[in-house]
Amino acid sequence: MIITLLAFSVLFSISLVSRGSSDISIIWTIFFESSSIRLDCVLLLINAPVIAPIDLNTFRKKYITFTGKCTGKYNQGLLPASFHPWTERLMEEYTSAISGLDREINKAFAAFQGRVSISCSEFLKELDVTPICSHIFNTYRGEEWRFRHNPTFMIKATAFMKLKGIKFQVGLIKHLKENPKDAERLGACVNAKGTPYIPARRTFNYFMNERLTKEIWGLIDYIGDKSKEVASEKGILLNFATAEKPVKNSSERTLFRRKRAKTSEICRLMRKSIYPKVSMDIAHNSIFQQNDFLDMLTHTALTHDFTESGSCTYSFRKDQRTPSADALLYHLKKYRHRLAIEDMFSGVFDMVLEMARRQGMLQRPLDLAIDMTDIMYYGDKEDYMVVGTKPRAGSNYCFKFATVNAVINGERFCLYAMPVEPDRKVDYPVERLMEAIKGKVKVKRVFLDRGFYSTRVIEYLNREHVKFVMPAVKSWRIKDVIEKNGAPYVTDYKMKSDWDKPNTWFRLVLVKGDYSRGNPAETHAFATNIETSANTAFLLTEAYKSRWGIETAYRVKEAFRARTTSKNYVIRYFYFLFSLTLYNLWVLLNSMLSLFLYGKLPDRPIVTAKMFGVLLYTVEFT
């Protein structure tokens, strides 16, 4: 073996000398430092006839790649762990580069403190990739960088391709040309006109396939994995694809195929973005992790079942071991107070809305509807957060929640939700809801039902300059106005307040018609602060009709809610907010699909709620 290896070493050295090269230390180091190397290892390194001219750079790269597999955790017994000092130094530099990237990724995210969402190009602009550049220069020691584009741009462009999930160089080039701002952030060269110069496909292909070794690819993959992990920890939305152009002139079969593929892609992205936000405080060594519990809860909610039977049917569907109902309830009871759940889901709602904004939704002023929903309760009326309500389903008591929803087709998101505490005045939830959405969306008008008709609510909305419409309670004074003036009719109306409060003024609008399923000949009274006249009053009632969309939304939300007999308010509150999250994701999926397929927001859902839920908990993380 030694004689054979020596013969190969001599012949290879002669080949190098014949080419005028004085760098023959590589093969002799192999011989002297590892006499146990096998003949097939030498053949693998050389990978060419000994007497043929061999490119030294190609040899060096093959050597680094091969020896890298045979050191550290990849040691397969072919070579000693300390095979070559050059390899040891590269492995040390690789470890050092990983540590450096850890610091730089955390530093880059620190620059976006307070932001809910950032684009991939914004993140990479702040990221210092010097550790990878240094590793490239150390790998190709002694060579010059012959690229027109600096290595920082090429590395960031490659990392951008990974983060965005772009599969081919052609897709990367197309994206950078259509989004020059992204190219500038990545560090592309700019010509005299200020337009970024994008490399050709052949340039990217050569860089990625010839210049990047397995170790450098590992560093770039590490950027993607670590950045997503840190973004999830800091509550920042990252790696969300931009809105795509709609599919045009496609056959029905092609449209169906694209719809199915896009639906799975969106559901997978939702799992990656939203699931980590719902923290259940599960130990890292637990048999079942958070995703398993959320998937089971999603299945239970879709079947509108109790947790006990839902966990059983879920185990049959998955055909494998799944969490039990007791385990789920055990983890939910770890939440000591409803405020912890409220804060957590507030962040979830913000992320869903940010994902919608990324697709161009929620940009225009929105019509909003504020309403109450009751979840009937059959326990002791003195229990925590139990309030009285109208008799329904055999009970006079319930847990009450207030929500604010957008009522525009394709954008019917639940923007915020909160519990209604006992003995609170009706204006308190209105103030809380309006404060919660301030700065998140533009408010055009707010529609409220008759239950909010009070001086406190109207005074607050007038003070905050919020345009509103709500049915007025037909007191004897309003009935007197109707008898004297008929409809249509508009007048300023003074609403008497409490003894310690000033009177409240609003515009009383009387109309005849069927704004609801009532008697068409009936006169309806509305309270508003919007400028209108008797001739245009019908437009106000037509706009109020859109509020009925919230009733449909409530039916869908209820279909997304798991049932429980538990008296624990924390569990009830968690189930309620989780159902709203599923509802929002369902709305987002339909809107994104419609934009992708038809280029417009949907008038009706494309994917049913049940189909969406099944896809959400069956699609795998990739």
C-alpha positions as CSV (number, residue, x, y, z in Angstrom):
1,M,0.0,0.0,0.0
2,I,2.8,2.4,0.9
3,I,4.7,1.6,-2.2
4,T,1.6,2.1,-4.4
5,L,0.8,5.4,-2.7
6,L,4.4,6.6,-3.1
7,A,4.3,5.7,-6.8
8,F,1.1,7.7,-7.3
9,S,2.5,10.6,-5.4
10,V,5.7,10.7,-7.5
11,L,3.7,10.4,-10.8
12,F,1.3,13.2,-9.7
13,S,4.2,15.4,-8.6
14,I,5.9,14.9,-12.0
15,S,2.6,15.9,-13.6
16,L,2.5,19.1,-11.6
17,V,6.1,20.0,-12.3
18,S,5.6,19.4,-16.0
19,R,2.9,22.1,-15.9
20,G,5.3,24.5,-14.3
21,S,3.7,24.4,-10.9
22,S,5.7,24.4,-7.7
23,D,2.8,23.7,-5.4
24,I,3.2,20.0,-4.8
25,S,2.9,20.1,-1.0
26,I,-0.7,18.9,-1.1
27,I,-0.1,15.4,-2.3
28,W,3.1,14.9,-0.2
29,T,1.2,16.1,2.9
30,I,-1.4,13.5,2.2
31,F,1.4,10.8,2.0
32,F,3.4,11.8,5.1
33,E,0.6,12.8,7.5
34,S,-1.8,9.9,6.6
35,S,0.0,6.8,5.5
36,S,-3.2,4.9,6.3
37,I,-5.1,6.5,3.5
38,R,-6.6,4.0,1.0
39,L,-5.9,3.9,-2.7
40,D,-9.5,4.7,-3.5
41,C,-9.2,8.0,-1.5
42,V,-6.3,9.1,-3.7
43,L,-8.3,8.2,-6.9
44,L,-11.3,10.1,-5.5
45,L,-9.1,13.2,-4.9
46,I,-7.4,13.1,-8.2
47,N,-10.4,12.0,-10.2
48,A,-8.5,12.0,-13.5
49,P,-5.6,10.1,-15.2
50,V,-2.4,10.8,-13.4
51,I,-0.5,11.7,-16.6
52,A,-3.2,14.2,-17.7
53,P,-3.0,17.9,-16.9
54,I,-4.9,18.6,-13.7
55,D,-6.3,22.0,-12.7
56,L,-4.9,22.8,-9.3
57,N,-7.9,24.8,-8.2
58,T,-10.3,21.9,-9.1
59,F,-8.0,19.6,-7.2
60,R,-8.0,21.8,-4.2
61,K,-11.8,22.2,-4.1
62,K,-12.3,18.4,-4.4
63,Y,-9.8,18.0,-1.6
64,I,-11.5,20.4,0.7
65,T,-14.9,18.9,0.0
66,F,-13.7,15.3,0.5
67,T,-11.7,16.0,3.6
68,G,-14.5,18.1,5.0
69,K,-16.8,15.0,4.9
70,C,-14.1,13.0,6.7
71,T,-13.7,15.2,9.7
72,G,-15.7,16.0,12.8
73,K,-19.2,14.6,12.9
74,Y,-18.8,13.4,9.2
75,N,-15.8,11.2,10.0
76,Q,-16.6,7.8,8.4
77,G,-13.3,6.1,9.2
78,L,-11.6,6.8,5.9
79,L,-9.2,9.4,7.3
80,P,-8.0,10.3,10.8
81,A,-9.9,13.2,12.4
82,S,-6.7,15.4,12.2
83,F,-6.0,14.5,8.6
84,H,-4.6,17.8,7.4
85,P,-3.8,21.1,9.1
86,W,-5.4,23.0,6.2
87,T,-8.6,21.1,6.8
88,E,-8.5,21.7,10.5
89,R,-8.0,25.4,10.0
90,L,-11.0,25.5,7.6
91,M,-13.2,23.7,10.1
92,E,-12.2,26.2,12.8
93,E,-13.0,29.0,10.4
94,Y,-16.4,27.4,9.6
95,T,-17.2,27.2,13.3
96,S,-16.0,30.8,13.8
97,A,-18.2,31.9,10.8
98,I,-21.3,30.3,12.4
99,S,-20.6,32.2,15.7
100,G,-20.1,35.4,13.7
101,L,-23.4,34.9,11.8
102,D,-25.2,34.4,15.1
103,R,-24.1,37.8,16.3
104,E,-24.8,39.5,13.1
105,I,-28.3,38.1,12.7
106,N,-29.3,39.2,16.2
107,K,-27.7,42.6,15.5
108,A,-29.7,42.9,12.3
109,F,-33.0,42.2,13.9
110,A,-32.2,44.6,16.7
111,A,-32.3,47.4,14.1
112,F,-36.0,46.6,13.5
113,Q,-37.1,46.7,17.1
114,G,-40.8,47.6,17.3
115,R,-41.6,46.5,13.7
116,V,-44.2,43.9,13.2
117,S,-43.0,42.9,9.7
118,I,-39.9,43.3,7.6
119,S,-39.1,42.2,4.1
120,C,-36.3,39.8,3.4
121,S,-34.3,42.4,1.5
122,E,-34.6,44.8,4.4
123,F,-33.2,42.2,6.7
124,L,-30.4,41.2,4.4
125,K,-29.5,44.9,3.9
126,E,-28.8,45.2,7.7
127,L,-27.0,41.8,7.9
128,D,-23.2,41.8,7.7
129,V,-22.1,38.7,5.8
130,T,-18.4,39.4,6.4
131,P,-18.0,35.9,8.1
132,I,-19.1,34.2,4.9
133,C,-16.9,36.4,2.7
134,S,-13.9,35.7,4.9
135,H,-14.7,32.0,4.6
136,I,-14.8,32.2,0.8
137,F,-11.5,34.1,0.6
138,N,-9.9,31.6,3.0
139,T,-11.2,28.7,0.9
140,Y,-9.8,30.1,-2.3
141,R,-6.6,31.4,-0.6
142,G,-4.2,33.2,-3.0
143,E,-6.8,33.7,-5.8
144,E,-8.3,37.0,-6.9
145,W,-12.0,37.7,-7.1
146,R,-12.7,37.9,-10.8
147,F,-16.4,38.7,-10.6
148,R,-17.8,42.1,-11.7
149,H,-20.2,41.9,-8.7
150,N,-18.8,42.0,-5.2
151,P,-19.1,38.9,-3.1
152,T,-21.4,40.5,-0.6
153,F,-24.1,41.1,-3.2
154,M,-23.7,37.5,-4.6
155,I,-24.0,36.0,-1.2
156,K,-26.9,38.1,-0.1
157,A,-28.7,37.4,-3.4
158,T,-28.2,33.6,-2.8
159,A,-29.5,34.0,0.8
160,F,-32.4,36.0,-0.6
161,M,-33.2,33.2,-3.0
162,K,-33.3,30.7,-0.1
163,L,-35.4,32.9,2.2
164,K,-38.0,33.7,-0.5
165,G,-38.2,30.0,-1.5
166,I,-37.2,30.8,-5.2
167,K,-36.1,27.5,-6.7
168,F,-34.1,28.6,-9.8
169,Q,-31.8,31.4,-10.8
170,V,-34.2,32.5,-13.5
171,G,-36.8,33.2,-10.9
172,L,-34.3,35.2,-8.8
173,I,-33.3,37.3,-11.8
174,K,-36.9,38.0,-12.7
175,H,-37.7,39.0,-9.1
176,L,-34.8,41.4,-8.9
177,K,-35.6,43.0,-12.2
178,E,-39.2,43.5,-11.3
179,N,-38.3,44.8,-7.8
180,P,-35.2,47.0,-8.2
181,K,-35.5,48.2,-4.7
182,D,-34.8,44.7,-3.4
183,A,-31.7,44.5,-5.7
184,E,-30.4,47.8,-4.3
185,R,-30.9,46.6,-0.7
186,L,-28.9,43.5,-1.5
187,G,-26.0,45.6,-2.7
188,A,-26.3,45.4,-6.5
189,C,-24.1,47.6,-8.7
190,V,-25.9,50.7,-10.0
191,N,-25.4,52.2,-13.4
192,A,-25.2,55.8,-14.4
193,K,-29.0,56.0,-14.6
194,G,-29.4,54.7,-11.1
195,T,-30.7,51.3,-12.2
196,P,-29.3,48.3,-10.5
197,Y,-27.3,45.9,-12.7
198,I,-28.6,42.3,-12.4
199,P,-26.1,39.5,-13.3
200,A,-27.0,37.1,-16.0
201,R,-28.2,33.6,-15.3
202,R,-24.8,32.1,-16.3
203,T,-23.1,34.3,-13.7
204,F,-25.3,33.2,-10.9
205,N,-25.1,29.6,-12.0
206,Y,-21.3,29.7,-12.0
207,F,-21.1,31.4,-8.7
208,M,-23.5,29.0,-7.0
209,N,-22.3,25.8,-8.5
210,E,-18.6,26.4,-8.8
211,R,-17.6,29.0,-6.2
212,L,-19.8,27.9,-3.3
213,T,-18.5,24.8,-1.5
214,K,-20.6,22.6,0.7
215,E,-19.4,24.5,3.8
216,I,-20.4,27.9,2.3
217,W,-23.8,26.6,1.3
218,G,-24.1,25.4,4.9
219,L,-23.5,29.0,6.1
220,I,-26.1,30.4,3.7
221,D,-28.7,27.8,4.8
222,Y,-27.8,28.7,8.4
223,I,-28.8,32.3,7.7
224,G,-32.3,31.2,6.5
225,D,-32.9,28.8,9.5
226,K,-31.5,31.1,12.1
227,S,-33.2,34.3,10.8
228,K,-36.6,32.5,10.8
229,E,-36.0,31.3,14.3
230,V,-35.0,34.8,15.6
231,A,-37.9,36.4,13.8
232,S,-40.3,34.1,15.5
233,E,-38.8,34.8,18.9
234,K,-39.0,38.6,18.4
235,G,-42.5,38.5,16.9
236,I,-41.4,39.8,13.5
237,L,-43.0,38.5,10.2
238,L,-40.3,37.5,7.8
239,N,-40.1,35.5,4.5
240,F,-43.6,36.2,3.2
241,A,-43.9,36.1,-0.6
242,T,-45.0,39.2,-2.4
243,A,-48.3,39.4,-4.2
244,E,-48.1,37.5,-7.5
245,K,-49.6,38.4,-10.8
246,P,-52.9,36.6,-11.6
247,V,-53.0,33.6,-13.8
248,K,-54.4,34.6,-17.2
249,N,-55.9,32.6,-20.0
250,S,-55.5,29.3,-18.2
251,S,-57.6,26.2,-18.9
252,E,-59.9,24.9,-16.2
253,R,-57.5,22.0,-15.5
254,T,-54.5,24.3,-15.2
255,L,-56.4,26.7,-13.0
256,F,-57.4,23.8,-10.7
257,R,-53.8,22.5,-10.5
258,R,-52.4,26.0,-9.7
259,K,-55.2,26.5,-7.1
260,R,-54.4,23.3,-5.4
261,A,-50.6,24.0,-5.4
262,K,-51.1,27.6,-4.2
263,T,-53.5,26.5,-1.4
264,S,-51.0,24.1,0.0
265,E,-48.2,26.7,-0.3
266,I,-50.2,29.3,1.6
267,C,-51.3,26.9,4.3
268,R,-47.7,25.8,4.8
269,L,-46.6,29.4,5.1
270,M,-49.4,30.1,7.6
271,R,-48.3,27.2,9.8
272,K,-44.7,28.5,9.8
273,S,-45.7,32.1,10.6
274,I,-48.7,31.7,13.0
275,Y,-48.1,28.4,14.9
276,P,-44.9,29.6,16.7
277,K,-46.9,32.7,17.9
278,V,-49.2,30.6,20.0
279,S,-47.0,29.7,22.9
280,M,-48.2,26.8,25.1
281,D,-45.1,26.4,27.3
282,I,-44.3,22.9,26.3
283,A,-40.9,21.4,27.3
284,H,-38.5,20.7,24.5
285,N,-38.3,17.0,25.5
286,S,-42.0,16.5,25.5
287,I,-43.4,13.6,23.4
288,F,-45.7,15.9,21.6
289,Q,-44.8,19.4,20.6
290,Q,-46.9,22.5,20.2
291,N,-47.7,21.9,16.5
292,D,-49.2,18.5,17.5
293,F,-51.6,20.1,20.0
294,L,-52.6,22.9,17.6
295,D,-53.3,20.5,14.8
296,M,-55.5,18.4,17.1
297,L,-57.3,21.5,18.3
298,T,-57.9,22.6,14.7
299,H,-59.4,19.2,13.9
300,T,-61.6,19.3,17.0
301,A,-62.8,22.8,16.1
302,L,-63.6,21.9,12.5
303,T,-65.7,18.9,13.7
304,H,-67.3,21.2,16.3
305,D,-66.6,18.5,18.8
306,F,-65.5,18.2,22.4
307,T,-61.8,17.8,23.1
308,E,-62.2,14.2,24.4
309,S,-63.9,12.8,21.3
310,G,-62.0,15.1,19.0
311,S,-58.7,13.7,20.1
312,C,-60.0,10.2,19.4
313,T,-61.2,10.9,15.8
314,Y,-58.0,12.8,15.2
315,S,-55.9,9.8,16.1
316,F,-57.9,7.7,13.6
317,R,-57.3,10.3,10.9
318,K,-53.6,10.6,11.5
319,D,-53.2,6.8,12.0
320,Q,-50.5,7.4,14.5
321,R,-50.0,8.3,18.2
322,T,-51.5,11.7,18.9
323,P,-52.0,13.9,22.0
324,S,-54.8,13.2,24.4
325,A,-57.5,15.6,25.5
326,D,-56.1,15.6,29.1
327,A,-52.7,16.6,27.9
328,L,-54.1,19.5,25.9
329,L,-56.2,20.8,28.8
330,Y,-53.2,20.4,31.1
331,H,-51.1,22.7,29.0
332,L,-54.0,25.2,28.6
333,K,-54.4,25.4,32.3
334,K,-50.9,26.7,32.6
335,Y,-52.2,30.1,31.6
336,R,-52.8,31.7,35.0
337,H,-54.6,34.8,33.7
338,R,-56.7,35.8,30.7
339,L,-54.4,38.8,30.0
340,A,-51.6,36.4,29.0
341,I,-53.9,34.8,26.4
342,E,-55.1,38.2,25.3
343,D,-51.6,39.6,24.7
344,M,-50.5,36.4,22.9
345,F,-53.5,36.4,20.4
346,S,-53.2,40.2,20.0
347,G,-49.8,39.5,18.4
348,V,-51.3,36.7,16.3
349,F,-54.0,39.0,15.0
350,D,-51.4,41.7,14.2
351,M,-49.3,39.2,12.2
352,V,-52.3,38.0,10.2
353,L,-53.3,41.6,9.4
354,E,-49.7,42.3,8.3
355,M,-49.7,39.3,6.0
356,A,-52.9,40.7,4.5
357,R,-51.4,44.2,4.1
358,R,-48.5,42.6,2.3
359,Q,-51.0,41.4,-0.4
360,G,-52.4,44.9,-0.8
361,M,-55.4,44.4,1.5
362,L,-56.6,46.7,4.3
363,Q,-55.1,49.7,2.6
364,R,-58.2,51.7,1.9
365,P,-60.5,53.2,4.6
366,L,-62.7,50.4,5.9
367,D,-66.3,50.1,7.1
368,L,-66.2,48.4,10.5
369,A,-68.9,46.6,12.5
370,I,-68.8,46.3,16.3
371,D,-70.9,43.6,17.9
372,M,-71.2,41.3,20.9
373,T,-71.3,37.5,20.8
374,D,-72.5,35.3,23.7
375,I,-71.2,31.9,24.6
376,M,-73.9,30.4,26.8
377,Y,-72.9,29.2,30.2
378,Y,-74.7,26.6,32.4
379,G,-72.7,26.8,35.6
380,D,-73.0,29.1,38.7
381,K,-73.9,32.6,37.8
382,E,-71.4,33.9,40.3
383,D,-68.4,32.3,38.4
384,Y,-65.7,34.5,37.0
385,M,-66.7,36.7,34.0
386,V,-70.2,35.3,33.8
387,V,-72.8,38.0,32.7
388,G,-76.5,37.9,32.3
389,T,-78.1,37.8,28.8
390,K,-81.4,37.2,27.1
391,P,-82.7,33.6,27.6
392,R,-81.4,31.3,25.0
393,A,-80.7,27.6,24.7
394,G,-81.9,27.0,28.3
395,S,-79.7,29.6,30.1
396,N,-79.8,33.2,31.1
397,Y,-76.0,33.5,31.6
398,C,-73.1,33.6,29.2
399,F,-69.5,34.6,28.6
400,K,-69.8,37.8,26.5
401,F,-67.2,39.0,24.0
402,A,-67.0,42.1,21.9
403,T,-65.4,42.1,18.4
404,V,-64.6,44.7,15.7
405,N,-64.7,43.4,12.1
406,A,-64.2,44.7,8.6
407,V,-67.3,44.3,6.5
408,I,-65.9,44.7,3.0
409,N,-66.0,41.6,0.7
410,G,-62.6,39.8,0.7
411,E,-61.4,41.7,3.7
412,R,-63.9,40.5,6.4
413,F,-61.2,40.1,9.0
414,C,-61.8,40.2,12.8
415,L,-59.5,43.0,13.8
416,Y,-59.7,42.6,17.5
417,A,-61.7,40.9,20.3
418,M,-62.0,41.4,24.0
419,P,-64.1,39.9,26.8
420,V,-66.9,42.0,28.3
421,E,-66.7,42.1,32.1
422,P,-69.7,42.2,34.4
423,D,-71.0,45.6,35.5
424,R,-69.1,47.4,32.7
425,K,-71.0,50.2,30.8
426,V,-71.6,49.6,27.1
427,D,-69.2,52.3,26.1
428,Y,-66.2,50.5,27.6
429,P,-65.8,47.8,25.0
430,V,-66.3,50.3,22.2
431,E,-63.5,52.5,23.5
432,R,-61.2,49.5,24.0
433,L,-61.8,48.2,20.5
434,M,-61.3,51.5,18.8
435,E,-58.1,52.2,20.7
436,A,-56.8,48.7,19.9
437,I,-57.2,49.2,16.1
438,K,-56.0,52.8,16.1
439,G,-53.1,53.1,13.6
440,K,-53.6,49.6,12.2
441,V,-56.4,50.4,9.7
442,K,-58.1,53.4,8.3
443,V,-61.6,53.8,9.6
444,K,-64.3,55.0,7.1
445,R,-67.5,54.3,9.1
446,V,-68.5,52.2,12.1
447,F,-71.7,50.3,12.2
448,L,-73.2,49.3,15.6
449,D,-76.4,47.6,16.5
450,R,-79.2,48.9,18.7
451,G,-77.6,47.5,21.9
452,F,-74.9,50.3,21.7
453,Y,-77.5,53.1,21.5
454,S,-76.5,55.2,24.5
455,T,-75.2,58.7,25.3
456,R,-71.8,57.4,26.4
457,V,-71.1,55.6,23.2
458,I,-72.3,58.4,20.9
459,E,-70.5,61.0,22.9
460,Y,-67.2,59.0,22.7
461,L,-67.6,58.5,18.9
462,N,-68.3,62.3,18.4
463,R,-65.3,63.2,20.6
464,E,-63.0,60.9,18.6
465,H,-64.5,62.1,15.2
466,V,-65.5,58.6,14.2
467,K,-68.3,58.4,11.7
468,F,-70.9,56.0,12.9
469,V,-74.4,54.6,12.0
470,M,-76.6,52.7,14.4
471,P,-80.4,52.1,14.7
472,A,-82.0,54.4,17.3
473,V,-84.2,53.0,20.0
474,K,-87.8,54.3,19.3
475,S,-88.5,56.1,22.5
476,W,-91.7,58.1,22.8
477,R,-89.8,61.3,21.7
478,I,-88.6,59.7,18.5
479,K,-92.0,58.2,17.8
480,D,-93.4,61.7,18.1
481,V,-90.9,62.9,15.5
482,I,-91.9,60.0,13.2
483,E,-95.6,60.9,13.6
484,K,-95.1,64.5,12.9
485,N,-92.7,64.4,9.9
486,G,-92.9,60.9,8.4
487,A,-90.0,59.6,6.3
488,P,-87.6,60.3,4.7
489,Y,-86.6,63.0,7.2
490,V,-83.3,64.2,8.7
491,T,-83.0,66.4,11.8
492,D,-80.6,67.2,14.6
493,Y,-81.6,65.4,17.8
494,K,-80.7,66.0,21.4
495,M,-80.4,62.9,23.5
496,K,-80.8,63.4,27.2
497,S,-77.9,62.2,29.2
498,D,-77.3,61.2,32.8
499,W,-77.8,63.9,35.4
500,D,-74.0,64.5,35.7
501,K,-73.3,64.4,31.9
502,P,-74.1,67.0,29.2
503,N,-76.7,66.2,26.6
504,T,-75.5,64.5,23.4
505,W,-76.5,65.6,19.9
506,F,-76.6,63.4,16.8
507,R,-78.4,63.4,13.4
508,L,-81.6,61.5,13.4
509,V,-82.4,59.9,10.1
510,L,-85.8,58.5,9.3
511,V,-86.3,56.2,6.3
512,K,-88.9,53.9,4.9
513,G,-87.9,50.6,3.4
514,D,-86.5,47.2,4.1
515,Y,-82.9,47.7,5.2
516,S,-83.6,44.5,7.1
517,R,-86.1,41.7,6.8
518,G,-88.8,43.8,8.4
519,N,-91.9,45.4,7.2
520,P,-91.2,47.4,4.0
521,A,-93.8,50.0,5.1
522,E,-92.1,50.4,8.5
523,T,-90.2,53.6,9.3
524,H,-86.7,53.0,10.5
525,A,-84.8,55.5,12.7
526,F,-81.0,55.8,12.7
527,A,-78.5,57.8,14.8
528,T,-75.5,59.1,12.9
529,N,-73.0,61.9,12.8
530,I,-72.6,61.7,9.0
531,E,-73.7,64.6,6.8
532,T,-76.8,63.5,4.9
533,S,-80.1,64.8,3.7
534,A,-83.6,63.4,3.2
535,N,-82.8,62.8,-0.5
536,T,-79.7,60.8,0.3
537,A,-80.8,59.1,3.5
538,F,-81.4,55.8,1.6
539,L,-77.7,55.6,0.8
540,L,-77.0,55.5,4.5
541,T,-79.3,52.6,5.1
542,E,-77.9,50.8,2.0
543,A,-74.5,51.1,3.5
544,Y,-75.7,49.8,6.9
545,K,-76.9,46.6,5.1
546,S,-73.2,45.5,4.8
547,R,-73.2,45.1,8.5
548,W,-75.2,41.9,8.1
549,G,-72.0,40.3,6.8
550,I,-70.8,40.1,10.4
551,E,-73.7,37.7,11.2
552,T,-72.3,35.3,8.5
553,A,-68.9,35.8,9.9
554,Y,-70.2,34.8,13.4
555,R,-71.6,31.6,12.0
556,V,-68.3,30.7,10.4
557,K,-66.4,31.6,13.6
558,E,-68.7,29.3,15.6
559,A,-67.9,26.5,13.1
560,F,-64.2,27.0,13.9
561,R,-64.7,26.8,17.7
562,A,-64.2,23.6,19.7
563,R,-66.8,22.7,22.3
564,T,-66.1,22.2,26.0
565,T,-67.9,21.7,29.3
566,S,-65.0,23.1,31.3
567,K,-65.9,26.0,33.6
568,N,-62.3,27.3,33.4
569,Y,-62.6,30.7,31.8
570,V,-59.0,30.6,30.5
571,I,-59.8,27.5,28.4
572,R,-63.0,29.1,27.1
573,Y,-61.2,32.3,26.2
574,F,-58.4,30.4,24.5
575,Y,-60.9,28.4,22.4
576,F,-62.7,31.6,21.4
577,L,-59.6,33.5,20.3
578,F,-58.2,30.4,18.5
579,S,-61.5,30.2,16.5
580,L,-61.1,33.8,15.5
581,T,-57.5,33.1,14.4
582,L,-58.7,30.2,12.2
583,Y,-61.4,32.4,10.8
584,N,-58.9,35.2,9.9
585,L,-56.6,32.7,8.2
586,W,-59.5,31.3,6.2
587,V,-60.4,34.8,5.0
588,L,-56.7,35.5,4.2
589,L,-56.4,32.2,2.2
590,N,-59.4,33.0,0.1
591,S,-58.3,36.5,-0.6
592,M,-54.8,35.4,-1.6
593,L,-56.1,32.7,-3.8
594,S,-58.5,35.0,-5.6
595,L,-55.8,37.6,-6.1
596,F,-53.5,34.9,-7.5
597,L,-56.1,33.3,-9.8
598,Y,-58.2,36.2,-10.9
599,G,-56.4,39.4,-9.8
600,K,-59.2,40.6,-7.5
601,L,-60.7,40.1,-4.1
602,P,-63.4,37.3,-3.9
603,D,-67.1,38.0,-3.7
604,R,-67.6,34.6,-2.1
605,P,-65.2,32.0,-0.6
606,I,-63.1,29.9,-3.0
607,V,-62.1,27.3,-0.4
608,T,-64.7,26.2,2.2
609,A,-63.9,26.5,5.9
610,K,-63.8,22.7,6.5
611,M,-61.4,22.2,3.5
612,F,-59.1,24.9,4.7
613,G,-58.9,23.4,8.2
614,V,-58.1,20.0,6.9
615,L,-55.4,21.4,4.7
616,L,-54.0,23.5,7.6
617,Y,-53.4,20.5,9.9
618,T,-52.4,18.0,7.2
619,V,-49.8,20.0,5.3
620,E,-46.3,19.3,6.4
621,F,-43.6,21.8,7.4
622,T,-40.9,21.9,4.7
